[in-house]
């Protein structure tokens, strides 16, 4: 190889690396995919469905929605300019640990297990799937005020919220992830409606061959990736 | 992504030119600004509790969320970084041109540097567009109606008042004069597509801006700026922001300044990163609020 050619190739390589470092690396985060805890998006309830279940603000108060993502919706309860509380509903499919904390819960509200976290936050697990939480901000809220706010959510509708696409489209893929995570946590008091229990009663995964499950999971991931390519959230 | 949002927050400087400039501009904004660079402090503020176990849980969840590309927190930061790099590159070029202008042999270099007002206007509009794109990446499209979305956007901008004040003053009033907001649309109308391509941030952002081709992007920029100007105008007149007051506010922290407004703008562009600094803090706050709600 002639000397000039090798110099040229070397320079080209360096230029390519420099350009790549400048333009490609910072935008790697824009590639599609990469969901929370690697749970396919298809299995998580869209935040749009949760918005209308928030409590209606009382006179002099205002509810401002601040975040809406897959499996999560959050709003601020404001009085004038002061933020009184952060209200949120989240789908615990992506965080088994937050579901587990309810198994040791001793108290209940409207039939669902209730947990206090620190001085300012109260959480409720509805239908073994949705965590409803109130976090006092600024001057803070008393325990009773927080519980009253939790009760003001439309818990019945939330419990009845059955992620239709989940159970219909991918029953095989859903079974392993949910079955693995669900401890026997059921509301100790009477459940508000029979439709409340989400589709946890899916067929036992042990009966199915492993390869089949793996293929289903991969299909679910591929579907989720395709979905993320479109930035607008699907209803 | 290797670094998470909270790690970025902890790496922010405690005291440098950027922090001083922000502290200066915050004297004009009621409520002020505190330079939070500790993840724990932010978590304690949101949770209203200092329980170490809860803090650890929130931190773990926040790291998990910011590593998930689909959630957009890291994407918002990459937008801020792109704009910041472009600002520094353009600022550095202009500082060089100012110095070179005084040297006889290299005087001609000044002819090649983008120092005119239209480019400055395009730069400001790119920042505004980046702000909107980052907002949707971090928060999604909150609420069910357009009114909900508007309220949410208002909430965000009033939370980030110092950030917006810095944007209006450092990139609007200082380089373009006190009528900057009124002139912005006219200036943007004069931007040619080849001029737009001179901005390094545009090259990075182009695939993310809706529409195909430079002309479509330009009209998107003009539309998003149009909406923002309405808000920014009210904001500036409410706080009485002007170029003169900006300089005075900056002098309280940085020291006396004897040059012109435009030189100050160039200096700030080249040596501070106020935009990325406040951007990391804003994204981190929303991330912590979500993590606290999900643990």
Interface residues (C-beta under 8 A of the other chain):
Chain A: X23 X26 X27 X28 X29 X30 X31 X32 X33 X34 X35 X36 X37 X41 X47 X48 X51 X52 X64 X65 X66 X67 X68 X69 X70 X72 X73 X74 X75 X76 X86 X88 X90 X92 X95 X97 X98 X117 X118 X119 X120 X121 X131 X133 X135 X136 X137 X140 X228 X231 X232 X233
Chain B: X1 X46 X47 X48 X49 X51 X54 X57 X61 X64 X65 X67 X68 X69 X70 X71 X72 X74 X75 X77 X78 X81 X82 X136 X138 X139 X140 X141 X142 X143 X144 X148 X151 X152 X155 X156 X203 X204 X207 X208 X286 X289 X290 X292 X293 X294 X295
